[in-house]
Amino acid sequence: MSQRNLAKRADLVEKWGTNYFRDFKNIRKYRSGKTFMANPRMFRADAALYFPNFHGATLVEDGKDTTDVLQGRVSVVNVYSSQWGETQARSFTGAKENPELHKILAEFGERAQMVDINIEENSMKAWIIKLFKWQLKAKRSQEEWGRYFVVRKGVSEKIRETIGLLNGRVGYVYVVDEECRIRWAGSGDAEGTEMEDLNRGFRKLVETNKA
């Protein structure tokens, strides 16, 4: 990703400092660590936050920008920093938990994808993840290897607050459009109609994406 684009992205994050997620900070102690309730509808494109660029290692290369993977496709992005958080994200997006989502992913092929971002700033834990990379590969198809990121740095408190990553142990799920705008977000365990809202909005975005 060019320095110019990185600077533009940083400016966009700054611009959207007051947003949907900040409005919900008062319920960050919600049960099971749920930071906010998901919006039942997609955020409008003209009012959406841009998903920040993270730089990390995938299962196929050590240096990769998330924006390069997200651009041009509608993506479901799982973000977590712990096994508990990953389990929470899977309550929205897991193959067993949400088969309808995986049906949509299979139906639209190159226009839709799922991306995992594992934020691990502890050096020892990051080393353990690298040591057991073969296990992570075994659980995924080869084409998914480049969509699993381990991010060790660059996740500032400002970024966390801007996109709602207010609890380091909680799992988060984002729907990001082909221009890297956040169109929907969920946190903690899926509740109520959140899974159905995710599926409905994701399908609509993919169907309208002509990339």
Secondary structure as UniProt FT lines:
FT   HELIX           3..15
FT   HELIX           20..23
FT   HELIX           25..27
FT   TURN            28..29
FT   HELIX           31..33
FT   HELIX           45..47
FT   STRAND          55..57
FT   STRAND          64..65
FT   HELIX           66..70
FT   TURN            71..72
FT   STRAND          74..80
FT   HELIX           83..93
FT   TURN            95..97
FT   HELIX           99..108
FT   HELIX           109..111
FT   STRAND          112..119
FT   HELIX           123..131
FT   HELIX           133..138
FT   HELIX           142..147
FT   STRAND          148..151
FT   HELIX           157..163
FT   TURN            168..169
FT   STRAND          172..176
FT   TURN            178..179
FT   STRAND          181..187
FT   TURN            192..193
FT   HELIX           194..208
//
